[in-house]
Structures are given as C-alpha cells and as structure tokens.
Amino acid sequence: MLQLNNIHKVFNEDTPDEKIALDDINLTLEPGDFVTVIGSNGAGKSTLMNIVSGVLLPDTGLVKINNKDVSMVPEYKRSKMIGRVFQDPMAGTAPTMTIEENLAMAYSRNRTRTLKKGVTKRRRQHFKEVLESLHLGLENRFNAKVGLLSGGERQALSLLMATFTEPEILLLDEHTAALDPSRAELITNLTKEIVEEYQLTTMMVTHNMQQALDLGNRLIMMDKGQIILEVNEEEKKGLTVKKLLAEFQRIRGEQMASDRALLS
C-alpha cells in the first residue's frame, strides 16, 4: 500500500523562479492497484515519482509504504521496497557489467549481503528461468555486456530487474517513451504480464493516453501540481482518448473561469 498525504513541494522558493511542483497531493494505492498517471509537461508527474522513490523529500506531507512513514527516508534505503524503470534504456542497468552480474546485483537489493558467492548454480538457474519469460533469448547470453544490448532488450532487462524481487511499489517512469513502436509494444505487454502475475502495486507515468487507458485499474490526471481527475476501474472501461481530452479541457475551462472570478 502507498499513501501520499497532503504532499507539497516547491522549487526555488522565495525567488522569481519559484514553482509549486506539487500542491497538496493526496493519493492512496491499495495493494495490487495499477495507477496510470497522465498530464502535460510540468504537471508534476516526475516530481510525484521522485517523492515516492525518495529522490526528493516533500516540503510538507507524509509518504507511507505499508503504513510505515518513509517521508524522510533517503532513496537508497527506500530502494529495498521500490522497483523503478526509467524512460532512458541506458538507466537502471550497469552497461559494463554482464547480464548475469546485473541480475545478481538486482537480486541482492532487498537481501542482506554476505561473503558467500554472488551467483550460485541454483541462482543461475533461477535467472535463466526469469530471462526465458522475456522471449528475447537473453537466457543464452549470460556473459554479454549489458551495454551491447539494444534499447528494447535493455528496457526489458530493467523491467525484469525492477520486479523479480517483487517490490512493495513499482514505479514506471515513461518506460516505453524512448523505444520504437514494436519494442514499446513488447515492453507494454511484458509490463502487463509481470504486474498481473505478481500483483504488484504500480504507478506508471505516461504521455501515451491510449496506453494509460489500456493498462491498470485506475487513472489520474495531473495539472499544475494537482490531481485534477481520478478515474476508477469501472469508469475507466468506458473512457476513450477523445473523452479523456474533452474532460481535461472541461476541467481546465472551469478552473480558468474560477480563477477569473476570483480576480474580478
């Protein structure tokens, strides 16, 4: 479970460049929820992800994971509970290390490190089995440097590394945006399969409205640091991209009219 209570974040406070990135955000993800997050550039989507992961700390408000307050817990400690896949296929993996070494490092993320051998025969077999689930032939390339993989292969590996320890929270930060259409479709399908298999509590930021509708059981729309629309599972089934755009324009129109009334 993820809870965000009254989260407020300001950049460059008390300067001409002051920007309210998140404005009193309240959001709860129940176990197994898959929430897609949409919004224009500057809406606060990436800041929201960084607050959850611990890259940024809130100015005010609480972040709770499984009812534990982690608001001031740094990113490296939260990483034991959180898996994250970034937009850039070059992020999330160590390019100079082999596939096997990357998997071993990810496998140890939420485990106590010891002086025992990093990759045992049993663990190698486990790695092979999970790689086979990608259907990319990576199980036969254990010793290949990750930097030599294609963008789609690296992103598939990043997704696998972020999820095969079954984290408390999975964050997907526009993780298909930098891929060509065929690879993006592959990663989208893998995402759906993995999240459903492990019932992972997931938050996914995307600019692709159709993807936001196709994946997950809930949807939120952000604008100017606020959540301006929340859609539940039943409502989501009847939505289309056209209806979603119309709803955004309607809400922003009402907000603009309200702002003008306050200023008159």
GUZA-602782 format. One record per residue: residue number from 1; residue in three letters; x, z negated, y of N, C-alpha, C in turn. Coordinates in steps of 0.1 Angstrom, whole numbers, plus 2048, in hexadecimal, padded with zeros to 3 digits. Example, Ala and Ser with C-alpha at 12.3 -4.5 7.8 and 13.67 -1.06 7.14 Angstrom:
2
(atom 1, 'ALA', (884, 7B2, 7C7), (87B, 7B2, 7D3), (884, 7B2, 7DF))
(atom 2, 'SER', (880, 7B9, 7EA), (889, 7B9, 7F5), (881, 7B1, 800))
//
This chain:
264
(atom 1, 'MET', (808, 800, 7F4), (800, 800, 800), (809, 800, 80D))
(atom 2, 'LEU', (805, 808, 816), (80C, 808, 823), (802, 805, 82E))
(atom 3, 'GLN', (806, 7FC, 837), (7FE, 7F8, 842), (806, 7F9, 84F))
(atom 4, 'LEU', (800, 800, 859), (805, 800, 866), (7FB, 7FA, 870))
(atom 5, 'ASN', (7FF, 7EF, 876), (7F6, 7E8, 87F), (7FB, 7E8, 88D))
(atom 6, 'ASN', (7F3, 7EE, 896), (7F6, 7EE, 8A5), (804, 7F2, 8A8))
(atom 7, 'ILE', (809, 7FD, 8A2), (817, 802, 8A4), (818, 809, 8B1))
(atom 8, 'HIS', (821, 805, 8B9), (824, 80A, 8C6), (833, 80D, 8C8))
(atom 9, 'LYS', (836, 81A, 8CC), (844, 81D, 8CE), (846, 826, 8DA))
(atom 10, 'VAL', (84F, 822, 8E3), (852, 829, 8EF), (860, 82D, 8F0))
(atom 11, 'PHE', (863, 839, 8F4), (871, 83E, 8F6), (874, 83E, 905))
(atom 12, 'ASN', (880, 83B, 908), (885, 83B, 916), (87C, 833, 91F))
(atom 13, 'GLU', (879, 827, 91B), (870, 81F, 923), (875, 81C, 931))
(atom 14, 'ASP', (86C, 81C, 93B), (86F, 819, 949), (879, 823, 94F))
(atom 15, 'THR', (878, 82F, 94A), (880, 83A, 950), (877, 846, 953))
(atom 16, 'PRO', (87B, 84F, 95B), (873, 85B, 95D), (870, 863, 950))
(atom 17, 'ASP', (877, 861, 946), (875, 868, 939), (86D, 860, 92F))
(atom 18, 'GLU', (867, 855, 934), (85F, 84C, 92A), (855, 854, 923))
(atom 19, 'LYS', (854, 852, 916), (84A, 859, 90D), (845, 84F, 903))
(atom 20, 'ILE', (838, 84E, 903), (831, 846, 8F9), (830, 84E, 8EC))
(atom 21, 'ALA', (838, 84B, 8E2), (838, 853, 8D6), (82D, 84F, 8CC))
(atom 22, 'LEU', (82A, 842, 8CB), (81F, 83D, 8C3), (818, 832, 8CB))
(atom 23, 'ASP', (80B, 834, 8CC), (802, 82C, 8D4), (7F8, 825, 8CC))
(atom 24, 'ASP', (7FB, 818, 8C8), (7F2, 80F, 8C1), (7EC, 816, 8B4))
(atom 25, 'ILE', (7F5, 81A, 8AB), (7F2, 820, 89F), (7EE, 816, 894))
(atom 26, 'ASN', (7E2, 818, 88E), (7DD, 810, 883), (7DA, 819, 878))
(atom 27, 'LEU', (7E0, 817, 86C), (7DE, 820, 861), (7E1, 818, 854))
(atom 28, 'THR', (7D8, 81A, 84A), (7DA, 813, 83D), (7DA, 81E, 832))
(atom 29, 'LEU', (7E4, 81E, 829), (7E4, 826, 81E), (7E2, 81D, 811))
(atom 30, 'GLU', (7D8, 81F, 80A), (7D6, 817, 7FE), (7DE, 81D, 7F3))
(atom 31, 'PRO', (7E1, 815, 7E8), (7E9, 81A, 7DD), (7E4, 828, 7D8))
(atom 32, 'GLY', (7EC, 832, 7D7), (7E8, 83F, 7D2), (7E3, 848, 7DD))
(atom 33, 'ASP', (7E1, 844, 7E9), (7DC, 84C, 7F4), (7E7, 857, 7F7))
(atom 34, 'PHE', (7E3, 863, 7FA), (7EB, 86E, 7FE), (7E6, 873, 80B))
(atom 35, 'VAL', (7EC, 86F, 816), (7E7, 872, 824), (7F0, 87D, 82A))
(atom 36, 'THR', (7E9, 888, 82E), (7F0, 893, 835), (7EF, 890, 844))
(atom 37, 'VAL', (7F9, 893, 84B), (7FA, 890, 85A), (7FC, 89D, 861))
(atom 38, 'ILE', (7F3, 8A1, 86A), (7F5, 8AD, 872), (7F5, 8A9, 881))
(atom 39, 'GLY', (7F9, 8B3, 889), (7F9, 8B1, 898), (803, 8BA, 89E))
(atom 40, 'SER', (802, 8BC, 8AB), (80B, 8C5, 8B2), (819, 8BF, 8B4))
(atom 41, 'ASN', (822, 8C7, 8B9), (830, 8C1, 8BC), (82E, 8B6, 8C6))
(atom 42, 'GLY', (835, 8AB, 8C4), (835, 8A0, 8CD), (829, 896, 8CB))
(atom 43, 'ALA', (822, 899, 8C0), (816, 890, 8BD), (819, 882, 8B8))
(atom 44, 'GLY', (826, 881, 8B3), (82A, 874, 8AE), (82C, 873, 89F))
(atom 45, 'LYS', (82A, 87F, 898), (82B, 87F, 889), (838, 87B, 884))
(atom 46, 'SER', (843, 880, 889), (850, 87D, 884), (854, 86E, 888))
(atom 47, 'THR', (84F, 86A, 894), (852, 85C, 897), (84B, 852, 88E))
(atom 48, 'LEU', (83F, 856, 88A), (837, 84E, 880), (83F, 84D, 873))
(atom 49, 'MET', (844, 858, 86E), (84C, 858, 862), (858, 84F, 863))
(atom 50, 'ASN', (85F, 850, 86F), (86B, 848, 871), (868, 839, 872))
(atom 51, 'ILE', (85C, 836, 877), (858, 828, 878), (856, 822, 86A))
(atom 52, 'VAL', (84F, 82A, 861), (84C, 826, 854), (859, 825, 84C))
(atom 53, 'SER', (863, 82E, 84E), (86F, 82E, 846), (879, 824, 84B))
(atom 54, 'GLY', (878, 81F, 857), (881, 816, 85D), (88C, 81C, 865))
(atom 55, 'VAL', (88C, 82A, 867), (895, 830, 870), (894, 82B, 87E))
(atom 56, 'LEU', (887, 829, 882), (884, 823, 88F), (87C, 816, 88C))
(atom 57, 'LEU', (87D, 80C, 895), (876, 800, 894), (86B, 800, 89F))
(atom 58, 'PRO', (85F, 7FB, 89C), (854, 7FB, 8A7), (858, 7F2, 8B2))
(atom 59, 'ASP', (853, 7F5, 8BE), (854, 7EC, 8C9), (84B, 7E0, 8C7))
(atom 60, 'THR', (83F, 7E3, 8C3), (835, 7D9, 8BF), (82D, 7DE, 8B3))
(atom 61, 'GLY', (827, 7D5, 8AB), (81F, 7D8, 8A0), (826, 7D5, 893))
(atom 62, 'LEU', (81F, 7D6, 888), (824, 7D3, 87A), (824, 7DE, 871))
(atom 63, 'VAL', (82E, 7DF, 869), (82F, 7E9, 85D), (82F, 7E0, 851))
(atom 64, 'LYS', (826, 7E2, 848), (825, 7DB, 83B), (825, 7E4, 82F))
(atom 65, 'ILE', (82D, 7E1, 825), (82D, 7E8, 819), (82A, 7DE, 80E))
(atom 66, 'ASN', (81E, 7E1, 807), (819, 7D7, 7FD), (818, 7C9, 803))
(atom 67, 'ASN', (813, 7C8, 80F), (810, 7BC, 816), (81D, 7B4, 81A))
(atom 68, 'LYS', (828, 7BB, 819), (835, 7B4, 81E), (838, 7BA, 82B))
(atom 69, 'ASP', (83B, 7B2, 835), (83E, 7B6, 843), (84C, 7BC, 842))
(atom 70, 'VAL', (84E, 7C9, 845), (85B, 7CF, 845), (85E, 7D5, 853))
(atom 71, 'SER', (857, 7D0, 85D), (858, 7D6, 86B), (866, 7D7, 870))
(atom 72, 'MET', (86E, 7CC, 86D), (87B, 7CC, 872), (886, 7CE, 867))
(atom 73, 'VAL', (881, 7D2, 85C), (88B, 7D5, 851), (891, 7E2, 853))
(atom 74, 'PRO', (89F, 7E3, 853), (8A5, 7F0, 855), (8A3, 7FA, 84A))
(atom 75, 'GLU', (8A6, 807, 84E), (8A3, 812, 845), (8AA, 810, 837))
(atom 76, 'TYR', (8B7, 80C, 837), (8BE, 80C, 82A), (8B8, 802, 820))
(atom 77, 'LYS', (8B1, 7F7, 825), (8AA, 7EE, 81D), (89D, 7F3, 819))
(atom 78, 'ARG', (896, 7FA, 822), (889, 7FF, 81E), (88A, 80B, 814))
(atom 79, 'SER', (896, 811, 814), (897, 81D, 80B), (895, 819, 7FC))
(atom 80, 'LYS', (896, 80D, 7F9), (893, 809, 7EB), (884, 80A, 7E8))
(atom 81, 'MET', (87C, 80A, 7F2), (86D, 80B, 7F1), (868, 819, 7F4))
(atom 82, 'ILE', (870, 821, 7FB), (86B, 82D, 801), (873, 839, 7FD))
(atom 83, 'GLY', (86C, 844, 7F9), (873, 850, 7F6), (86F, 85A, 801))
(atom 84, 'ARG', (878, 862, 805), (876, 86B, 811), (87C, 879, 80E))
(atom 85, 'VAL', (874, 883, 811), (879, 891, 811), (878, 897, 81E))
(atom 86, 'PHE', (883, 89D, 823), (884, 8A2, 831), (881, 8B1, 832))
(atom 87, 'GLN', (87F, 8B6, 83E), (87D, 8C4, 83F), (889, 8CD, 83C))
(atom 88, 'ASP', (895, 8C8, 83F), (8A1, 8CF, 83D), (8A5, 8CE, 82E))
(atom 89, 'PRO', (8A6, 8D9, 826), (8AA, 8D8, 818), (8B8, 8D2, 817))
(atom 90, 'MET', (8C0, 8D2, 822), (8CE, 8CD, 821), (8CE, 8BE, 822))
(atom 91, 'ALA', (8C3, 8B8, 826), (8C2, 8A9, 827), (8BD, 8A4, 81A))
(atom 92, 'GLY', (8C0, 897, 818), (8BA, 890, 80C), (8C3, 892, 7FF))
(atom 93, 'THR', (8CD, 89A, 800), (8D6, 89B, 7F4), (8E5, 89C, 7F9))
(atom 94, 'ALA', (8EE, 899, 7F0), (8FC, 89A, 7F4), (902, 8A7, 7EF))
(atom 95, 'PRO', (905, 8B0, 7F8), (908, 8BE, 7F4), (915, 8BF, 7EC))
(atom 96, 'THR', (91F, 8B6, 7EE), (92B, 8B7, 7E7), (92B, 8B0, 7D9))
(atom 97, 'MET', (920, 8AA, 7D6), (91E, 8A3, 7C9), (916, 8AC, 7C0))
(atom 98, 'THR', (918, 8AA, 7B3), (910, 8B2, 7A9), (902, 8AD, 7A8))
(atom 99, 'ILE', (8FA, 8B6, 7A1), (8EC, 8B2, 79F), (8EB, 8A4, 798))
(atom 100, 'GLU', (8F3, 8A3, 78E), (8F3, 896, 786), (8F7, 88A, 78F))
(atom 101, 'GLU', (901, 88C, 797), (905, 881, 7A0), (8FA, 87D, 7AA))
(atom 102, 'ASN', (8F4, 888, 7AF), (8E9, 885, 7B9), (8DD, 87D, 7B2))
(atom 103, 'LEU', (8DA, 881, 7A6), (8CF, 87B, 79F), (8D3, 86C, 79C))
(atom 104, 'ALA', (8DF, 86A, 798), (8E4, 85D, 795), (8E3, 854, 7A1))
(atom 105, 'MET', (8E7, 859, 7AC), (8E6, 852, 7B9), (8D8, 84E, 7BC))
(atom 106, 'ALA', (8CF, 858, 7BB), (8C1, 855, 7BE), (8BB, 84B, 7B4))
(atom 107, 'TYR', (8BF, 84C, 7A8), (8BA, 843, 79D), (8BD, 835, 7A0))
(atom 108, 'SER', (8C9, 832, 7A6), (8CD, 825, 7A9), (8C8, 81F, 7B6))
(atom 109, 'ARG', (8C0, 827, 7BD), (8BB, 823, 7CA), (8B4, 815, 7CA))
(atom 110, 'ASN', (8AB, 813, 7C1), (8A4, 807, 7C1), (8A8, 7FE, 7B5))
(atom 111, 'ARG', (8B5, 7FF, 7B0), (8BA, 7F7, 7A6), (8C7, 7F0, 7AA))
(atom 112, 'THR', (8C9, 7E5, 7A4), (8D5, 7DD, 7A7), (8E1, 7E5, 7A1))
(atom 113, 'ARG', (8EB, 7E7, 7AA), (8F7, 7EF, 7A5), (901, 7E6, 79D))
(atom 114, 'THR', (906, 7EB, 793), (910, 7E4, 78A), (91C, 7EC, 788))
(atom 115, 'LEU', (926, 7E7, 780), (932, 7EE, 77D), (931, 7F7, 771))
(atom 116, 'LYS', (925, 7F7, 76B), (923, 800, 760), (924, 80E, 763))
(atom 117, 'LYS', (926, 817, 759), (926, 825, 75B), (91A, 82A, 762))
(atom 118, 'GLY', (91C, 833, 76C), (911, 838, 774), (907, 840, 76C))
(atom 119, 'VAL', (90C, 849, 764), (903, 852, 75C), (905, 850, 74D))
(atom 120, 'THR', (8FC, 84A, 747), (8FD, 848, 738), (8F7, 854, 731))
(atom 121, 'LYS', (8F9, 855, 724), (8F3, 860, 71C), (8E4, 85F, 71D))
(atom 122, 'ARG', (8DE, 853, 71D), (8CF, 852, 71E), (8CA, 856, 72C))
(atom 123, 'ARG', (8D2, 852, 736), (8CE, 855, 743), (8CF, 864, 746))
(atom 124, 'ARG', (8D9, 86B, 740), (8DB, 879, 742), (8CF, 880, 73B))
(atom 125, 'GLN', (8CA, 87B, 730), (8BF, 882, 72A), (8B2, 880, 732))
(atom 126, 'HIS', (8B1, 875, 739), (8A6, 872, 742), (8A6, 87C, 74D))
(atom 127, 'PHE', (8B2, 87E, 753), (8B4, 887, 75E), (8B0, 895, 75A))
(atom 128, 'LYS', (8B4, 899, 74E), (8B1, 8A6, 749), (8A2, 8A9, 748))
(atom 129, 'GLU', (89B, 89E, 743), (88D, 8A0, 741), (885, 8A1, 74E))
(atom 130, 'VAL', (88A, 89A, 758), (883, 89B, 765), (886, 8A8, 76C))
(atom 131, 'LEU', (893, 8AD, 76A), (896, 8BA, 770), (88E, 8C5, 76A))
(atom 132, 'GLU', (88C, 8C4, 75D), (884, 8CE, 756), (876, 8D0, 75C))
(atom 133, 'SER', (871, 8C5, 761), (863, 8C5, 767), (863, 8CE, 774))
(atom 134, 'LEU', (86F, 8D1, 779), (86F, 8DA, 785), (86E, 8E9, 781))
(atom 135, 'HIS', (871, 8EC, 775), (871, 8FA, 770), (87A, 903, 778))
(atom 136, 'LEU', (885, 8FE, 77C), (88F, 906, 784), (89C, 908, 77C))
(atom 137, 'GLY', (89D, 903, 770), (8AA, 904, 768), (8B5, 8FB, 76D))
(atom 138, 'LEU', (8B2, 8F1, 776), (8BC, 8E8, 77B), (8C1, 8DF, 770))
(atom 139, 'GLU', (8B9, 8DD, 765), (8BE, 8D4, 75A), (8CA, 8DA, 753))
(atom 140, 'ASN', (8CD, 8E7, 755), (8D8, 8ED, 74F), (8E4, 8EE, 759))
(atom 141, 'ARG', (8E3, 8E8, 765), (8ED, 8E9, 76F), (8F1, 8DB, 774))
(atom 142, 'PHE', (8F2, 8D2, 76B), (8F5, 8C4, 76F), (902, 8C3, 778))
(atom 143, 'ASN', (90C, 8CB, 775), (919, 8CA, 77C), (91A, 8D3, 788))
(atom 144, 'ALA', (90F, 8DA, 78C), (90F, 8E3, 797), (90F, 8DA, 7A4))
(atom 145, 'LYS', (917, 8DE, 7AE), (916, 8D7, 7BB), (909, 8DA, 7C2))
(atom 146, 'VAL', (902, 8D0, 7C7), (8F5, 8D2, 7CD), (8F6, 8DB, 7D9))
(atom 147, 'GLY', (901, 8DC, 7E0), (903, 8E5, 7EB), (902, 8F4, 7E8))
(atom 148, 'LEU', (903, 8F7, 7DB), (902, 905, 7D6), (8F4, 909, 7D3))
(atom 149, 'LEU', (8EB, 8FF, 7D3), (8DD, 903, 7CF), (8D6, 90A, 7DB))
(atom 150, 'SER', (8CB, 911, 7D8), (8C3, 917, 7E2), (8BB, 90C, 7E9))
(atom 151, 'GLY', (8B5, 910, 7F5), (8AD, 906, 7FC), (8A2, 901, 7F4))
(atom 152, 'GLY', (89B, 90A, 7ED), (890, 905, 7E5), (894, 8FC, 7DA))
(atom 153, 'GLU', (89F, 8FF, 7D3), (8A4, 8F7, 7C8), (8A9, 8E9, 7CE))
(atom 154, 'ARG', (8AF, 8E9, 7D9), (8B3, 8DC, 7DF), (8A7, 8D4, 7E3))
(atom 155, 'GLN', (89D, 8DA, 7E9), (891, 8D3, 7EC), (889, 8CD, 7E0))
(atom 156, 'ALA', (889, 8D5, 7D5), (883, 8D0, 7C9), (88B, 8C4, 7C4))
(atom 157, 'LEU', (898, 8C5, 7C4), (8A0, 8BA, 7C0), (89E, 8AD, 7C9))
(atom 158, 'SER', (89D, 8B0, 7D6), (89B, 8A5, 7DF), (88D, 89E, 7DC))
(atom 159, 'LEU', (883, 8A6, 7D9), (876, 8A0, 7D6), (877, 898, 7C9))
(atom 160, 'LEU', (87E, 89D, 7C0), (880, 896, 7B3), (887, 889, 7B5))
(atom 161, 'MET', (892, 889, 7BD), (89A, 87D, 7C0), (892, 873, 7C7))
(atom 162, 'ALA', (889, 877, 7D0), (881, 86E, 7D8), (876, 867, 7D0))
(atom 163, 'THR', (873, 86D, 7C5), (867, 869, 7BE), (869, 863, 7B0))
(atom 164, 'PHE', (874, 866, 7A9), (875, 863, 79B), (877, 854, 799))
(atom 165, 'THR', (87A, 84C, 7A3), (87A, 83E, 7A2), (86D, 837, 7A6))
(atom 166, 'GLU', (863, 840, 7A8), (855, 83C, 7AC), (855, 832, 7B7))
(atom 167, 'PRO', (859, 837, 7C4), (859, 82E, 7CF), (84B, 828, 7D3))
(atom 168, 'GLU', (84B, 81E, 7DB), (83F, 818, 7E0), (838, 822, 7E9))
(atom 169, 'ILE', (840, 829, 7F1), (83B, 832, 7FB), (843, 83F, 7FB))
(atom 170, 'LEU', (83D, 84A, 7FB), (844, 857, 7FB), (841, 85E, 809))
(atom 171, 'LEU', (84B, 862, 810), (84A, 868, 81D), (84F, 877, 81C))
(atom 172, 'LEU', (846, 880, 81F), (849, 88E, 81F), (849, 894, 82D))
(atom 173, 'ASP', (854, 897, 833), (856, 89B, 841), (857, 8AA, 843))
(atom 174, 'GLU', (84C, 8B1, 842), (84C, 8C0, 843), (855, 8C6, 839))
(atom 175, 'HIS', (854, 8C1, 82D), (85F, 8C4, 823), (85E, 8D2, 81D))
(atom 176, 'THR', (854, 8DA, 821), (854, 8E8, 81D), (855, 8F2, 829))
(atom 177, 'ALA', (857, 8ED, 835), (857, 8F5, 841), (863, 8FF, 842))
(atom 178, 'ALA', (86E, 8FB, 83C), (87A, 903, 83E), (87C, 90D, 832))
(atom 179, 'LEU', (872, 90E, 829), (873, 916, 81D), (86B, 923, 81F))
(atom 180, 'ASP', (86F, 92D, 817), (868, 93A, 817), (85B, 937, 810))
(atom 181, 'PRO', (850, 940, 812), (843, 93D, 80C), (843, 93A, 7FD))
(atom 182, 'SER', (84A, 941, 7F5), (84A, 93F, 7E7), (850, 931, 7E3))
(atom 183, 'ARG', (85B, 92E, 7E9), (861, 921, 7E7), (858, 915, 7EC))
(atom 184, 'ALA', (852, 918, 7F8), (849, 90E, 7FE), (83E, 90B, 7F4))
(atom 185, 'GLU', (838, 915, 7EE), (82D, 914, 7E5), (832, 90C, 7D9))
(atom 186, 'LEU', (83E, 90F, 7D4), (844, 907, 7C8), (845, 8F9, 7CC))
(atom 187, 'ILE', (84A, 8F5, 7D7), (84C, 8E7, 7DB), (83F, 8E0, 7DD))
(atom 188, 'THR', (835, 8E8, 7E3), (828, 8E2, 7E5), (821, 8DF, 7D8))
(atom 189, 'ASN', (822, 8E8, 7CE), (81C, 8E5, 7C1), (823, 8D9, 7BA))
(atom 190, 'LEU', (831, 8D9, 7BB), (838, 8CE, 7B5), (834, 8C0, 7BB))
(atom 191, 'THR', (832, 8C1, 7C8), (82E, 8B5, 7CF), (821, 8AF, 7CA))
(atom 192, 'LYS', (817, 8B9, 7C9), (80A, 8B5, 7C3), (80B, 8AF, 7B5))
(atom 193, 'GLU', (813, 8B5, 7AD), (814, 8B1, 79F), (81B, 8A3, 79E))
(atom 194, 'ILE', (826, 8A1, 7A6), (82D, 894, 7A5), (825, 889, 7AB))
(atom 195, 'VAL', (81F, 88B, 7B6), (817, 881, 7BD), (80B, 87C, 7B4))
(atom 196, 'GLU', (805, 886, 7AE), (7FA, 883, 7A5), (7FE, 87C, 798))
(atom 197, 'GLU', (80A, 881, 792), (80F, 87B, 786), (812, 86C, 788))
(atom 198, 'TYR', (819, 869, 793), (81D, 85B, 795), (814, 853, 79E))
(atom 199, 'GLN', (80A, 859, 7A3), (800, 853, 7AC), (807, 84C, 7B8))
(atom 200, 'LEU', (810, 854, 7BE), (818, 84F, 7C9), (810, 84E, 7D6))
(atom 201, 'THR', (812, 843, 7DD), (80C, 842, 7EA), (815, 84A, 7F4))
(atom 202, 'THR', (80F, 855, 7FA), (816, 85F, 800), (811, 862, 80E))
(atom 203, 'MET', (81B, 865, 817), (817, 86A, 825), (81F, 876, 827))
(atom 204, 'MET', (818, 881, 82A), (81F, 88E, 82C), (81C, 894, 83A))
(atom 205, 'VAL', (826, 897, 842), (824, 89E, 84E), (826, 8AC, 84C))
(atom 206, 'THR', (81D, 8B4, 852), (81E, 8C3, 851), (818, 8C9, 85D))
(atom 207, 'HIS', (81D, 8D5, 860), (817, 8DE, 86B), (80D, 8E8, 864))
(atom 208, 'ASN', (80E, 8E9, 857), (805, 8F2, 850), (7F8, 8EC, 84D))
(atom 209, 'MET', (7ED, 8F0, 855), (7E0, 8EA, 854), (7DA, 8EC, 846))
(atom 210, 'GLN', (7DC, 8F8, 840), (7D7, 8FB, 833), (7DD, 8F2, 829))
(atom 211, 'GLN', (7EA, 8F0, 82A), (7F1, 8E6, 821), (7EB, 8D8, 822))
(atom 212, 'ALA', (7E9, 8D4, 82F), (7E3, 8C7, 831), (7D6, 8C5, 82B))
(atom 213, 'LEU', (7CE, 8D0, 82A), (7C1, 8CF, 824), (7C1, 8D0, 815))
(atom 214, 'ASP', (7CB, 8D7, 810), (7CC, 8D9, 801), (7D2, 8CD, 7FA))
(atom 215, 'LEU', (7DA, 8C6, 801), (7E1, 8BA, 7FA), (7DB, 8AD, 7FF))
(atom 216, 'GLY', (7DB, 8A3, 7F7), (7D8, 896, 7FB), (7C9, 893, 7FB))
(atom 217, 'ASN', (7C6, 886, 7FC), (7B8, 882, 7FC), (7B3, 87D, 80A))
(atom 218, 'ARG', (7BC, 87D, 814), (7B9, 879, 822), (7C1, 882, 82B))
(atom 219, 'LEU', (7BC, 883, 838), (7C3, 88A, 842), (7C2, 883, 84F))
(atom 220, 'ILE', (7CD, 882, 857), (7CC, 87D, 864), (7D2, 887, 86E))
(atom 221, 'MET', (7CC, 888, 87A), (7D1, 891, 884), (7D6, 888, 890))
(atom 222, 'MET', (7E2, 88B, 895), (7E8, 884, 8A0), (7E9, 88C, 8AC))
(atom 223, 'ASP', (7E9, 885, 8B8), (7EB, 88C, 8C4), (7EF, 881, 8CE))
(atom 224, 'LYS', (7FA, 884, 8D5), (7FF, 87B, 8E0), (801, 86D, 8DB))
(atom 225, 'GLY', (806, 86B, 8CF), (80A, 85E, 8CA), (7FE, 856, 8C4))
(atom 226, 'GLN', (7F2, 85D, 8C3), (7E7, 856, 8BE), (7E1, 85E, 8B2))
(atom 227, 'ILE', (7DA, 856, 8A9), (7D2, 85D, 89E), (7C4, 860, 8A4))
(atom 228, 'ILE', (7C2, 86D, 8A6), (7B5, 871, 8AC), (7AA, 875, 8A2))
(atom 229, 'LEU', (7AE, 877, 896), (7A4, 87B, 88C), (7A9, 876, 87E))
(atom 230, 'GLU', (7A0, 86F, 876), (7A3, 86B, 869), (798, 872, 860))
(atom 231, 'VAL', (79C, 878, 855), (793, 87F, 84C), (794, 879, 83E))
(atom 232, 'ASN', (789, 874, 838), (78A, 86E, 82B), (789, 879, 820))
(atom 233, 'GLU', (78A, 875, 814), (78A, 87F, 809), (77E, 888, 808))
(atom 234, 'GLU', (772, 882, 80A), (766, 88A, 809), (765, 893, 814))
(atom 235, 'GLU', (768, 88F, 820), (767, 898, 82C), (772, 8A3, 82B))
(atom 236, 'LYS', (77D, 8A0, 825), (788, 8AA, 824), (784, 8B6, 81C))
(atom 237, 'LYS', (77B, 8B4, 812), (777, 8BE, 809), (770, 8C9, 810))
(atom 238, 'GLY', (769, 8C6, 81B), (761, 8D0, 822), (768, 8D6, 82E))
(atom 239, 'LEU', (775, 8D2, 830), (77C, 8D7, 83C), (783, 8E4, 83A))
(atom 240, 'THR', (784, 8EC, 844), (78C, 8F8, 844), (795, 8F7, 850))
(atom 241, 'VAL', (79F, 900, 851), (7A8, 900, 85C), (7A1, 903, 869))
(atom 242, 'LYS', (797, 90C, 869), (78F, 90F, 874), (787, 903, 879))
(atom 243, 'LYS', (781, 8FB, 870), (77A, 8EF, 874), (783, 8E5, 87A))
(atom 244, 'LEU', (78F, 8E4, 874), (799, 8DA, 878), (79E, 8DD, 886))
(atom 245, 'LEU', (7A0, 8E9, 889), (7A5, 8ED, 896), (799, 8EB, 8A1))
(atom 246, 'ALA', (78D, 8EE, 89D), (782, 8EB, 8A6), (780, 8DD, 8A9))
(atom 247, 'GLU', (782, 8D4, 89E), (781, 8C6, 8A0), (78C, 8C1, 8AA))
(atom 248, 'PHE', (798, 8C6, 8A8), (7A3, 8C2, 8B1), (7A0, 8C6, 8C0))
(atom 249, 'GLN', (79B, 8D2, 8C2), (797, 8D6, 8CF), (78C, 8CE, 8D5))
(atom 250, 'ARG', (782, 8CA, 8CC), (777, 8C2, 8D1), (77C, 8B4, 8D5))
(atom 251, 'ILE', (784, 8AE, 8CD), (789, 8A1, 8D0), (792, 8A1, 8DD))
(atom 252, 'ARG', (79B, 8AB, 8DE), (7A3, 8AB, 8EA), (79B, 8AE, 8F6))
(atom 253, 'GLY', (790, 8B6, 8F4), (788, 8B9, 900), (781, 8AD, 905))
(atom 254, 'GLU', (77C, 8A5, 8FC), (775, 898, 8FF), (77F, 88F, 906))
(atom 255, 'GLN', (78B, 88E, 901), (795, 886, 906), (799, 88A, 915))
(atom 256, 'MET', (79B, 897, 916), (79E, 89C, 924), (793, 899, 92D))
(atom 257, 'ALA', (787, 89B, 929), (77B, 898, 932), (77B, 889, 935))
(atom 258, 'SER', (77E, 881, 92C), (77E, 872, 92E), (789, 86F, 938))
(atom 259, 'ASP', (795, 875, 937), (7A0, 873, 940), (79C, 877, 94E))
(atom 260, 'ARG', (796, 882, 94F), (792, 887, 95D), (788, 87D, 963))
(atom 261, 'ALA', (77F, 877, 95B), (775, 86E, 960), (77B, 861, 965))
(atom 262, 'LEU', (786, 85D, 95E), (78D, 851, 962), (794, 853, 96F))
(atom 263, 'LEU', (799, 85F, 971), (7A1, 862, 97D), (798, 865, 989))
(atom 264, 'SER', (78B, 868, 987), (783, 86C, 992), (77E, 860, 99A))
//
